[in-house]
């Protein structure tokens, strides 16, 4: 949450569900772009393999971060929700 506090303050944003959903949507697009480059299916795929991998990992981290902040903002225990939803299939 501290990193998101810095982000919100730096850009003068109001942290609410709408902002967080918007950021998650943006980050998902960046994950998709990084994935396509990593796997040779987009412009920029000819870059350094390690850099492409790192970019993909970084974008996943951004998406996860905004998801975690949304969950905390809405009072959702992600570990419990994940165990309940996915765990029922085990």
N, C-alpha and C positions, 0 to 999 in steps of 0.2 A: 504494500500500500504506500510505503514511503516514496518509492520511485514514481508512482502515479501522482502522489501529492506534488512532487517537483514538476512533473509534466503539466498538470493542471494549472499550477501557479505560473509556470513559464509562459504558457500560451493563453492565460487568462480565460480558462474554460470553467464551466460548471460541471462537476462530476455528477452525472445522473445516469439512469438506465439508457436513455436515448443516446447520450454521448458515448457510453461504453459499447452499446450495440453497434453504433457507427464505426467506432475504432476497431472492433472485432471484425466487422465486415471488410474494412480497409486492410487489416492485417491478413485476413484469409486470402484476399487477392494477392498480397505480397508473398504469402506462402505458396500459392499456386504458381506465381511467376518464377519464384526461386526453384521450385520443384521442376518446372518445365525446362529451365536452363540447366539444372543439374543433370537432367536425363536427356539432354540434347534435342529438345523439342521447341526451343524458342531462341530468338536472337540473343546473343551473349553467351550461348552455350559453349563457345570456344575459349572461354576464360580458364583461368587456373582452377584445376579440379578441387583443390583444397579450399580455395576462396569461395567457389560455388557451393560446396558442402557447408562451409561456415555460414554463408548467407542464408541457406535453407534452415539451418539450425537456429540462427538468430531470429528469423521470421516466425518459426514455431514458438520460440521463447516469448516473442512479443504477443502472439495470439494467446498463449497460455497466461501471460501476465494480465492481459485485459479480461480474460475469462475469470481469473481468480479475483480480480478487483470487483467485477460485476457480482460474483457469487457472494463476496464479503459484504458488498453494499446492500444486497438483497437478503442477507442473513441465511444464505445457503451453505450448508456444510458439504462441500464437493466430494470429500472422501466418503461420507455417509450416503450421499445421493448416488454416487458411482457404484458403491457396493450394493445398494438396493436395486438399482436398475440393471447393471451388468451381472452382478453376482447371482441373480435369480436363474441365470442360464447355466450356472456351474453345477 
